[in-house]
Amino acid sequence: MKKIIDLPKIVDYRGNLTVAESITHVPFNIKRVYWVYDVPGGESRGGHAHKNCVTLIIAVSGSFTVTLDDGTNKHTYLLNHPYQGLIVETGIWRTLDDFSSGAVCLVLASENYDENDYIREYDEFLEYVKCSK
């Protein structure tokens, strides 16, 4: 599956518009939306994986990097276009770093919040990945 997806960008001299509809543009039904902002310089966000929740991460303002880790391979993506999003599948550890001043990270999630869906310890994540294979 393609990791970075392009969302529709409607160009207008009054200001551009981007839309994200469940299934049409986002490959899952959106059940939760949240955003992260005012991240102090040098801080990281994320640092977890999900067992059941798929997410689409979008830099709606500014930029930041997202590192995805499947337990074997890591890949870092720079998000800096509000019309692009990064799909993060289940069982993938994600870390968000290098937030620019004023950056806003929007996350569209396939599931409602459930603390039991989170894997918050990296060693537990590696064990989860090993048992999932």
C-alpha positions in Angstrom: 0.0 0.0 0.0 1.2 3.5 -0.8 2.2 5.3 2.4 1.8 8.9 1.2 -1.5 9.7 -0.3 -2.6 12.9 -2.1 -5.9 14.4 -1.1 -7.9 16.6 -3.5 -6.5 20.1 -3.7 -8.9 22.7 -5.0 -6.9 25.7 -6.0 -8.7 29.0 -5.6 -7.3 32.6 -5.7 -9.2 33.2 -2.4 -7.4 30.3 -0.7 -7.0 26.6 -1.5 -9.2 23.9 -0.1 -8.5 20.2 0.6 -11.1 17.6 1.5 -10.8 14.1 3.0 -13.9 11.9 2.8 -14.1 8.4 4.3 -13.4 5.7 1.7 -13.5 8.2 -1.2 -10.1 9.8 -0.3 -9.2 8.1 3.0 -9.0 4.2 2.7 -11.0 3.7 5.9 -14.1 5.0 7.7 -13.1 7.9 9.9 -14.3 7.5 13.5 -12.0 10.0 15.3 -10.2 13.2 14.5 -7.6 14.9 16.6 -4.8 17.4 16.2 -1.5 18.1 17.9 -0.1 21.6 18.1 2.2 23.9 20.1 4.8 21.2 20.3 7.9 22.7 22.0 11.2 22.6 20.1 13.0 19.3 20.4 10.0 17.4 21.7 8.6 14.2 20.1 5.1 12.9 19.8 3.7 9.5 19.0 6.0 6.8 20.4 3.4 4.1 20.2 1.7 1.6 17.9 -1.9 0.5 17.5 -3.3 -3.1 17.4 -6.5 -2.2 15.5 -6.5 1.5 14.6 -5.3 2.8 11.2 -4.4 6.5 10.9 -3.8 9.1 8.3 -1.4 11.8 9.5 -1.5 15.2 7.9 0.7 18.4 8.4 -2.1 20.9 8.0 0.3 23.7 8.9 4.1 23.7 9.1 6.1 20.5 8.9 7.4 17.6 10.9 8.9 14.2 10.3 7.2 10.8 11.0 9.4 7.7 11.5 7.6 4.4 10.9 9.1 1.2 12.3 7.7 -2.3 11.6 10.2 -3.9 14.1 12.7 -4.6 11.3 12.8 -1.6 9.0 12.5 2.2 9.7 11.5 4.8 7.2 11.2 8.6 7.9 8.8 10.8 6.0 8.7 14.6 5.9 5.2 15.9 6.0 4.9 19.5 4.9 2.0 19.7 2.4 -1.6 20.0 3.8 -2.9 18.1 0.8 -0.9 14.9 1.6 -1.3 12.4 4.3 0.7 9.5 5.6 -1.1 6.2 6.1 0.0 4.3 9.2 -1.3 0.7 9.3 -1.8 -1.3 12.5 1.3 -2.8 14.2 3.6 0.0 13.1 5.5 2.1 15.7 5.4 5.8 14.9 7.4 8.7 16.2 6.8 12.4 15.2 9.8 14.8 15.5 11.2 18.0 14.1 8.1 20.1 14.4 8.4 23.5 12.8 7.2 26.5 14.7 3.4 26.7 14.4 3.1 23.2 13.0 -0.3 21.5 13.3 -0.6 17.7 13.0 -4.0 16.4 12.1 -4.8 12.7 12.6 -7.8 10.9 11.1 -8.3 7.5 12.9 -10.3 4.4 11.9 -11.3 3.7 15.5 -12.6 5.5 18.5 -10.1 6.0 21.4 -9.4 2.8 23.3 -6.4 2.7 25.6 -6.2 -1.1 25.2 -5.5 -0.6 21.4 -2.2 1.2 22.2 1.2 -0.4 22.6 3.2 2.2 24.4 6.5 0.3 25.3 8.9 -0.4 22.5 10.0 -3.8 23.9 6.3 -4.8 24.1 5.9 -3.7 20.5 8.8 -5.8 19.3 7.2 -8.8 21.1 3.8 -8.1 19.6 5.4 -7.9 16.1 7.2 -11.2 16.6 4.1 -13.0 17.8 2.0 -11.5 14.9 4.2 -13.1 12.2 
